[in-house]
Amino acid sequence: MRFEVHPAADEETPKADESPSAFAVRAARAKALLVAEDFPRAPVLASDTVVEIDNRVLGKPVSTTDA
């Protein structure tokens, strides 16, 4: 079996009142669908990481200091 990595650029903004887990699932599904367009006959595995505190999604850090 052979694996390849194909990053998918997609909007990563949670919707209003969307739980962190629902956001992670939606983001991963969107990325999988984007990659599947380029590889329609291949199985696609996608994931997303969401960091949250008190059920609030933290965005990606904009700098090393922010991280």
C-alpha positions in Angstrom: 0.0 0.0 0.0 1.2 3.5 -0.8 0.3 6.7 0.9 0.6 10.3 -0.3 0.0 13.6 1.6 -2.1 16.2 -0.2 -2.8 19.2 2.0 -6.2 20.9 1.4 -6.6 24.6 1.9 -10.1 25.3 3.1 -11.8 28.0 5.2 -11.3 27.1 8.9 -13.7 29.3 10.7 -16.3 27.8 13.1 -19.9 28.6 12.5 -21.8 30.5 15.2 -22.9 28.1 18.0 -21.0 25.2 16.4 -19.4 22.8 18.9 -15.6 22.2 18.7 -16.1 18.6 17.8 -18.7 19.4 15.1 -16.3 22.0 13.7 -13.5 19.5 13.6 -15.7 16.9 11.8 -17.0 19.5 9.3 -13.4 20.8 8.6 -12.1 17.3 8.0 -14.9 16.4 5.8 -14.5 19.6 3.7 -10.8 18.8 3.3 -11.5 15.2 2.3 -14.0 16.4 -0.4 -11.5 18.9 -1.8 -8.8 16.2 -2.1 -11.2 13.7 -3.5 -12.0 16.0 -6.4 -8.4 15.6 -7.5 -8.3 11.9 -6.8 -11.8 10.5 -7.5 -10.8 6.8 -7.6 -8.6 6.9 -4.5 -9.6 6.4 -0.9 -9.1 9.7 1.1 -8.4 10.0 4.8 -8.7 13.5 6.3 -8.5 14.9 9.8 -8.4 18.2 11.5 -7.2 19.4 14.9 -9.2 21.8 17.0 -7.9 23.4 20.2 -10.7 24.5 22.6 -11.0 25.9 26.1 -14.4 25.9 27.9 -16.1 24.8 24.6 -14.6 27.8 22.8 -12.5 27.1 19.7 -9.1 28.8 19.8 -7.9 30.0 16.4 -4.5 29.3 14.9 -1.7 31.3 16.4 -0.6 34.2 14.2 3.0 34.2 15.5 5.4 32.3 17.7 4.6 34.7 20.6 0.9 34.2 20.1 1.4 30.4 20.3 
